[in-house]
Amino acid sequence: MKILLINRSDLRGGAAIAAFRLMNALNANGQQAKMMVLEKLSDSNNVVEVGSKLANRWNFLAERARIFAHNGFSRNNLFDVSVADKGLSVTNQPLFREAEIIHLHWINQGMLSLDEIGRIIASGKKVVWTMHDMWPFTGICHHAAGCDRYESGCGCCPYLAVPSQQDLSYQRFLAKQATYAGGRITFVACSNWLRELAAKSPLTAGHQVVSIPNPIDTAVYTPMDKREARQRLNLPENKKIVLFAAAKASDPRKGMDYLVEASRIMAQQHDDILFLIAGNDGEELGKRLSLPARSLGYVAPQDMPGVYNAADLFVTPSLQDNLPNTIMEAMACGMPCVGFRTGGIPEMIDHRKNGYVAEYQNARDLADGLRWTLFETDSEMLSANARRKVVEEYAQEKVAQQYRHIYGYERK
């Protein structure tokens, strides 16, 4: 079975990493999977970069310019929405013609236009679309942030400077509806939470909507000797280490204010905790925490298993998330996790079994979760449960098998 996965990048961002891992998992399980991207960062022979840099840049800027103008030439929400009126032509590519299955992932910011998605659907090939955020079933937004107007056709969009009943979100919703009507799509949500939201949108009516988690290679992300991991990073052996990782900690959706407040609460009772931060702006976050912190800066993916194994727990104060790769990676390495009850996070963290699920936007409960996990429970039990959860539910061979079933669904 020849499968073509389409994503804007192969390694930049959570969706890219998930799609790249799925491609590798499918190939390891006997399929012929390749990936088409605008931006290739890996050295994989199975990833093909398409389009010219000039054309790709033009498509990206043209779409951003439309949003910029629509919002009164303000940069507010500039990257919270996409309109997909510009993109690459992929249906004339040899890889597309050869493929039996077309598997869309995150295709925004100049990758695919709605017109091209329509041509993909009209090609008659089996179309699967893994949703890494809400955009496939909303008018223009990637995260609805509590708005439910996508359940009735959008309009009055809170992301627009001048919302109205027939604003840009309403117009693009209608355009998506017309596009999707050209065939049948199998929409795949990475979490049950996202699947339930997608099922409420008229855009998925008449299409299949299922939930399949992202895959992970449990032979790469695996428990290691903690003492050796700390020695390699020159970390103290006599402190409890809390790890946080994010590509952009300054993003308000990452919930940094709650982590800062939780650290202040923790500092009143404990001085033997070190925060370890992986990410480009970790230095700034470290300065805000009330407990000692060390920033590792950007960490290459191949080095992250060692970083996870050096910590005692992983924390994510994220306020909006689907099925975070970071939680999955940490748990695969035997790290208990602490996070808020939001999105797909409660599906990953089993409360007081492999970590702690704090009440949403409650910094004190987040601090309670950190304290309980670090000092008040059986850490070996949590570690074993975390690893077991990933092996049983997210291991790449299990996820690949679920997708094989989806790919052949209509032939059964």
NUMARKOL-882605 format. One record per residue (C-alpha): x, y, z; residue number from 1; residue in one letter. Coordinates in Angstrom, 1 decimal, m for minus. Each point is the difference from the previous one (the first is absolute). Layout:
BEGIN
       c1       c2       c3   pos   code
        X        Y        Z   NUM      A
...
% end
This chain:
BEGIN
       c1       c2       c3   pos   code
      0.0      0.0      0.0     1      M
      1.5      3.3     m1.1     2      K
     m0.7      2.9      2.4     3      I
      0.8      3.7     m0.4     4      L
      0.0      2.1      3.1     5      L
     m0.2      3.7     m0.5     6      I
      1.1      2.5      2.6     7      N
      1.6      3.4     m0.1     8      R
      3.3     m1.2      1.6     9      S
      1.4     m3.3      1.0    10      D
      1.5      1.0      3.3    11      L
     m1.0      3.6      0.9    12      R
     m2.9     m0.1      2.5    13      G
     m2.0     m2.7      1.8    14      G
     m2.1     m0.9     m3.0    15      A
      3.1     m0.4     m2.2    16      A
      1.7     m2.3      2.5    17      I
     m3.1     m2.1      0.4    18      A
     m0.4     m0.3     m3.8    19      A
      3.6     m0.9     m0.4    20      F
     m0.2     m2.7      2.7    21      R
     m3.1     m1.4     m1.6    22      L
      1.7     m0.2     m3.4    23      M
      2.9     m2.0      1.7    24      N
     m2.4     m2.2      1.9    25      A
     m1.9     m0.8     m3.2    26      L
      3.2     m0.9     m1.9    27      N
      1.1     m2.1      3.0    28      A
     m3.3     m1.9     m0.3    29      N
      0.2     m0.9     m3.6    30      G
     m1.6      2.9     m1.8    31      Q
      1.5      2.4     m2.6    32      Q
     m0.3      3.4      1.6    33      A
      1.5      3.3     m1.2    34      K
     m0.4      3.5      1.2    35      M
     m0.4      3.2     m2.0    36      M
      1.0      3.3      1.6    37      V
      0.8      3.6     m0.7    38      L
      2.8      0.0      2.5    39      E
      2.3     m3.0      0.3    40      K
      2.2     m0.1      3.1    41      L
      0.7     m3.8      0.3    42      S
      2.4     m2.1     m2.1    43      D
     m2.7     m2.6     m0.7    44      S
     m0.1     m1.3     m3.6    45      N
     m3.8     m0.5      0.5    46      N
     m0.6      3.8      0.4    47      V
     m0.3      2.1     m3.2    48      V
      0.1      3.8      0.1    49      E
     m2.2      1.6     m2.7    50      V
     m0.6      3.5     m1.2    51      G
      2.6      2.8     m0.5    52      S
      1.1      2.0      3.0    53      K
     m1.1      3.2     m1.8    54      L
     m3.5     m1.3     m0.8    55      A
     m0.4     m1.5      3.5    56      N
      1.0      3.2      1.6    57      R
     m2.4      2.0     m2.2    58      W
     m3.0     m2.3      0.9    59      N
      0.8      0.3      3.7    60      F
      0.3      3.8     m0.1    61      L
     m3.0      0.5     m2.2    62      A
     m2.3     m1.9      2.4    63      E
      1.4      1.8      3.1    64      R
     m0.5      3.3     m1.9    65      A
     m3.7     m0.7     m0.5    66      R
     m0.4     m0.8      3.7    67      I
      2.1      3.1      0.9    68      F
     m2.2      2.2     m2.1    69      A
     m3.2     m1.6      1.3    70      H
      1.0      0.8      3.5    71      N
      0.6      3.7     m0.6    72      G
      3.7     m0.4     m0.7    73      F
      0.6     m1.4      3.5    74      S
      2.2     m2.9      0.8    75      R
     m2.4     m1.2      2.6    76      N
     m1.1     m3.7     m0.6    77      N
      2.1      0.0     m3.2    78      L
      1.0     m3.6      0.5    79      F
     m3.1     m1.2      1.8    80      D
     m2.0     m0.3     m3.2    81      V
      0.5     m1.2     m3.5    82      S
     m2.1      0.5     m3.1    83      V
      1.7     m2.5     m2.5    84      A
     m0.5      2.1     m3.1    85      D
      3.6     m0.5     m1.1    86      K
      2.0     m3.2     m0.3    87      G
      2.0     m2.5     m2.1    88      L
     m1.4     m2.2     m2.8    89      S
      0.7     m3.6      1.1    90      V
     m2.4     m1.9     m2.2    91      T
      2.4      0.2     m3.0    92      N
      2.9     m1.4      2.0    93      Q
      1.2     m3.5     m0.8    94      P
     m0.2     m1.0      3.7    95      L
     m3.7      1.0      0.0    96      F
     m0.8     m2.0     m3.2    97      R
      1.8     m3.1      1.4    98      E
     m1.7      0.0      3.4    99      A
     m3.1     m2.0      0.9   100      E
     m0.6      1.9      3.3   101      I
      0.3      3.7      0.4   102      I
      0.6      0.8      3.7   103      H
     m0.3      3.7      0.9   104      L
      1.4      1.4      3.2   105      H
      0.8      3.7      0.8   106      W
     m0.3      1.6     m3.4   107      I
     m0.2      3.8      0.9   108      N
      2.1      3.1     m0.6   109      Q
      0.4     m0.5     m3.7   110      G
      0.1     m3.8     m0.3   111      M
     m3.5     m0.7     m1.5   112      L
     m2.8      2.2     m1.1   113      S
     m3.7     m1.0      0.4   114      L
     m0.1     m0.2     m3.8   115      D
      2.8     m2.5      0.0   116      E
     m1.6     m2.0      2.8   117      I
     m3.1     m0.1     m2.2   118      G
      2.1     m1.5     m2.8   119      R
      1.5     m2.6      2.3   120      I
     m3.5     m1.0      1.1   121      I
     m1.2     m0.1     m3.6   122      A
      2.9     m2.3     m1.0   123      S
     m1.9     m3.0      1.2   124      G
      2.9     m1.1      2.2   125      K
     m0.6     m1.0      3.7   126      K
      0.4      3.2      2.0   127      V
      0.9     m0.1      3.7   128      V
      0.5      3.2      2.0   129      W
      1.7      0.0      3.4   130      T
     m1.1      3.0      1.9   131      M
      2.7      1.5      2.2   132      H
     m2.1      2.9      1.0   133      D
     m3.6      1.3     m0.7   134      M
      0.6      1.7     m3.3   135      W
     m1.4     m2.8     m2.3   136      P
     m3.5      0.4      1.6   137      F
     m0.1      3.7      0.8   138      T
     m0.2      3.0     m2.3   139      G
      3.4      1.4      0.5   140      I
      1.4     m0.5      3.5   141      C
      2.4     m2.7      1.2   142      H
     m1.3      0.1      3.6   143      H
     m3.5      1.2      0.7   144      A
      1.0      1.1      3.6   145      A
     m3.5     m0.7      1.4   146      G
     m2.0      1.3     m3.0   147      C
     m2.5     m2.5     m1.4   148      D
     m1.3      1.9     m3.0   149      R
      1.7     m2.6     m2.2   150      Y
     m2.9     m2.3      1.0   151      E
     m2.4      2.2     m2.0   152      S
      2.1      1.4     m2.9   153      G
      2.3      2.5      1.7   154      C
     m0.4      3.8     m0.5   155      G
      0.5      2.6      2.7   156      C
      3.6     m1.3      0.4   157      C
      1.7      1.2      3.2   158      P
      3.4     m0.1     m1.9   159      Y
     m1.1      2.7     m2.4   160      L
      0.2      3.7      0.7   161      A
     m3.5      0.7     m1.4   162      V
     m2.0     m3.2      0.4   163      P
     m3.4     m0.4     m1.7   164      S
     m2.5     m2.7     m0.9   165      Q
      1.5     m0.3     m3.5   166      Q
      3.7      0.8      0.8   167      D
      3.0     m1.8     m1.3   168      L
     m0.5     m3.0      2.3   169      S
     m3.5     m0.5     m1.4   170      Y
      1.2      0.3     m3.6   171      Q
      2.8     m2.5      0.4   172      R
     m2.3     m2.4      1.9   173      F
     m2.3      0.0     m3.0   174      L
      3.0     m0.5     m2.3   175      A
      1.1     m3.0      2.0   176      K
     m3.4     m1.4      0.0   177      Q
     m0.2      0.1     m3.8   178      A
      3.6     m1.4     m0.3   179      T
     m0.7     m3.0      2.4   180      Y
     m3.2     m0.8     m1.9   181      A
      2.0     m1.1     m3.0   182      G
      0.7     m3.4      1.6   183      G
      0.4     m2.0      3.2   184      R
      2.7      0.8      2.6   185      I
      1.1     m2.1      3.0   186      T
      0.8      2.6      2.6   187      F
      2.3     m1.3      2.7   188      V
      0.3      1.8      3.4   189      A
      3.1     m0.7      2.1   190      C
     m2.2      0.0      3.1   191      S
     m3.5     m0.9      1.0   192      N
     m0.4      3.7      1.2   193      W
      0.7      1.3     m3.6   194      L
     m2.2     m2.7     m1.5   195      R
     m2.9      1.0      2.1   196      E
      0.4      3.7     m1.0   197      L
      0.4     m0.9     m3.7   198      A
     m3.2     m2.1      0.0   199      A
     m1.9      3.2      1.0   200      K
      1.0      1.9     m3.1   201      S
     m2.2     m0.1     m3.2   202      P
      3.3     m0.3     m1.9   203      L
      0.5     m3.6      1.1   204      T
     m3.7     m1.0     m0.7   205      A
     m0.1     m2.9     m2.5   206      G
      3.7     m0.8      0.6   207      H
      1.6     m2.6      2.3   208      Q
      1.5      1.4      3.2   209      V
      2.2     m2.2      2.1   210      V
      2.7      0.3      2.7   211      S
      3.5     m1.4     m0.3   212      I
      2.9      1.2      2.1   213      P
      3.3      1.2     m1.3   214      N
      2.7     m2.8      0.0   215      P
      3.4     m0.1      1.8   216      I
      3.0     m2.2     m0.3   217      D
      0.2     m1.6      3.4   218      T
      3.5     m1.4     m0.8   219      A
      1.3      3.6     m0.3   220      V
     m2.0      1.6      2.8   221      Y
      0.8     m2.5      2.7   222      T
      1.1      0.0      3.7   223      P
      3.7      0.5      0.6   224      M
      2.3      0.3      3.0   225      D
     m1.0      3.2      1.7   226      K
      3.4      0.6      1.6   227      R
      1.8     m0.3     m3.3   228      E
     m2.5      2.2     m1.7   229      A
      0.6      2.7      2.6   230      R
      3.8     m0.3     m0.2   231      Q
     m0.1      0.5     m3.7   232      R
     m1.9      3.3      0.5   233      L
      2.0      1.0      3.0   234      N
     m3.1      0.0      2.2   235      L
     m0.1     m0.4      3.8   236      P
     m0.8     m3.5      1.3   237      E
     m1.4      1.3      3.4   238      N
     m2.9      2.0     m1.4   239      K
     m3.5     m0.7     m1.3   240      K
      0.0      1.1     m3.6   241      I
     m3.2      1.2     m1.8   242      V
      0.2      0.1     m3.8   243      L
     m1.9      2.4     m2.2   244      F
      0.4      0.1     m3.8   245      A
     m1.6      2.2     m2.6   246      A
      1.1      1.4     m3.4   247      A
     m1.4      3.4      1.0   248      K
     m0.6      0.4      3.8   249      A
     m1.2      3.6     m0.6   250      S
     m3.1     m1.2     m1.8   251      D
     m2.9      0.9      2.4   252      P
     m1.6     m3.4     m0.7   253      R
      3.0     m1.7      1.7   254      K
     m1.2      1.3      3.4   255      G
      3.2      1.3      1.3   256      M
     m1.6      2.4      2.5   257      D
     m1.5     m3.0      1.8   258      Y
      3.4     m1.8      0.1   259      L
      1.6      3.2      1.4   260      V
     m2.7      0.2      2.7   261      E
      0.3     m3.8      0.8   262      A
      3.8      0.5      0.4   263      S
     m0.7      2.8      2.5   264      R
     m2.3     m2.2      2.0   265      I
      2.5     m2.9     m0.1   266      M
      2.9      2.3      1.1   267      A
     m1.8      0.7      3.3   268      Q
      0.6     m3.6      1.1   269      Q
      2.8     m1.5     m2.1   270      H
      3.5      1.2     m1.0   271      D
      1.2     m3.3     m1.5   272      D
     m1.7      0.3     m3.3   273      I
      1.7      1.0     m3.3   274      L
     m2.0      0.9     m3.1   275      F
      1.5     m1.2     m3.3   276      L
     m1.2      1.8     m3.1   277      I
      0.4     m1.1     m3.6   278      A
     m0.9      2.6     m2.6   279      G
      1.2      3.1     m1.8   280      N
     m1.2      2.5      2.6   281      D
      0.7     m2.0      3.1   282      G
      2.3      2.6      1.5   283      E
     m2.9      2.6      0.3   284      E
     m2.3     m2.6      1.6   285      L
      2.7     m1.0      2.4   286      G
      0.4      3.6      1.3   287      K
     m3.7      0.1      0.9   288      R
      0.0     m3.2      2.1   289      L
      0.3      0.1      3.8   290      S
      2.2     m3.1      0.1   291      L
      3.4     m0.6     m1.7   292      P
     m0.2     m0.7     m3.7   293      A
      2.3     m1.0     m2.7   294      R
     m0.7      0.6     m3.7   295      S
      1.4     m2.5     m2.6   296      L
     m1.1      2.1     m2.9   297      G
     m1.0     m1.8     m3.2   298      Y
      0.5     m3.8      0.4   299      V
      0.2     m2.2     m3.1   300      A
     m2.6     m2.7     m0.2   301      P
      2.6     m2.8      0.2   302      Q
      1.2      1.5      3.4   303      D
     m3.4      0.3      1.6   304      M
     m0.2     m3.6      1.4   305      P
      3.0      0.7      2.1   306      G
     m1.5      3.3      1.2   307      V
     m3.3     m1.7      1.0   308      Y
      1.9     m2.7      1.9   309      N
      2.0      2.6      2.0   310      A
     m3.3      1.4      1.5   311      A
     m2.3     m1.3      2.8   312      D
     m3.1      1.2     m1.7   313      L
     m1.3      2.0     m3.0   314      F
     m2.4      2.9      0.3   315      V
     m2.1      1.7     m2.6   316      T
     m2.2      2.9      1.1   317      P
     m1.5      0.2     m3.5   318      S
     m3.4      1.6     m0.3   319      L
     m0.8     m1.4     m3.5   320      Q
      1.4     m3.3     m1.2   321      D
     m1.1     m3.0     m2.1   322      N
      2.3     m3.0      0.7   323      L
      3.4      1.6      1.0   324      P
      3.0     m1.9     m1.4   325      N
      2.0      1.2      3.0   326      T
     m2.2     m1.9      2.5   327      I
      0.1     m3.1     m2.1   328      M
      3.8      0.2     m0.2   329      E
      0.4      0.6      3.7   330      A
     m2.3     m2.9      0.9   331      M
      1.8     m2.3     m2.4   332      A
      3.2      0.8      1.9   333      C
     m1.7     m0.9      3.3   334      G
     m0.7      3.6      1.1   335      M
     m3.2      0.7      1.9   336      P
     m1.7      3.2     m1.4   337      C
     m2.0      2.8      1.5   338      V
     m2.3      2.2     m2.0   339      G
     m3.4      1.7     m0.1   340      F
     m3.4     m1.6     m0.7   341      R
     m0.3      1.3     m3.6   342      T
     m0.1     m1.4     m3.5   343      G
      1.5     m3.5     m0.4   344      G
      2.2      0.3      3.1   345      I
     m2.3     m2.0      2.3   346      P
     m0.1     m2.8     m2.5   347      E
      3.8     m0.3      0.3   348      M
      0.5      0.6      3.7   349      I
     m1.9     m2.4      2.2   350      D
     m0.6      2.0      3.2   351      H
      2.2     m1.3      2.9   352      R
      0.9     m3.0     m2.0   353      K
      2.7      1.2     m2.4   354      N
     m0.1      3.7      1.0   355      G
     m2.3      2.7      1.2   356      Y
     m2.8      1.9     m1.9   357      V
     m0.5      3.4      1.6   358      A
     m3.2      2.0     m0.2   359      E
      0.0      2.4     m3.0   360      Y
      1.8      3.3      0.5   361      Q
      0.5     m0.8      3.7   362      N
      3.7      0.8      0.9   363      A
     m0.5     m1.3      3.6   364      R
     m1.2     m3.3     m1.2   365      D
      2.9     m0.1     m2.5   366      L
      2.3      0.5      2.9   367      A
     m1.8     m2.7      2.0   368      D
      0.6     m2.3     m3.0   369      G
      3.7      0.7     m0.1   370      L
      0.3     m0.5      3.8   371      R
     m2.0     m3.2      0.0   372      W
      1.9     m1.5     m3.0   373      T
      3.5      1.0      1.4   374      L
     m0.4     m0.7      3.7   375      F
     m3.2     m1.8      1.0   376      E
     m0.4     m3.1     m2.2   377      T
      1.8     m3.1     m1.3   378      D
      2.1      1.5     m2.8   379      S
      1.0     m3.5     m1.3   380      E
     m3.6     m1.0     m0.4   381      M
     m0.9      3.3     m1.9   382      L
      3.0     m0.6     m2.2   383      S
     m0.9     m3.5     m0.9   384      A
     m3.7      1.0     m0.6   385      N
      1.1      2.8     m2.3   386      A
      2.2     m2.2     m2.1   387      R
     m2.7     m2.7     m0.2   388      R
     m2.7      2.4     m1.1   389      K
      2.2      1.1     m3.0   390      V
      1.0     m3.5     m1.0   391      V
     m3.6     m1.2      0.1   392      E
     m1.7      2.9     m1.8   393      E
      2.5      2.2     m1.9   394      Y
      2.8     m2.4     m1.2   395      A
      0.5      0.6     m3.7   396      Q
     m0.8     m3.6     m1.1   397      E
     m3.4      0.3      1.7   398      K
     m0.8      3.3     m1.5   399      V
      1.1     m1.1     m3.4   400      A
     m2.3     m2.9      0.2   401      Q
     m3.0      2.3      0.7   402      Q
      0.8      2.1     m3.0   403      Y
      0.4     m3.1     m2.2   404      R
     m3.6     m0.8      0.9   405      H
     m1.1      3.5     m0.8   406      I
      1.8      0.0     m3.3   407      Y
     m1.8     m3.2     m1.1   408      G
     m3.3      0.8      1.8   409      Y
     m2.2      0.3     m3.1   410      E
      1.5     m3.2     m1.5   411      R
     m1.0     m2.2      2.9   412      K
% end
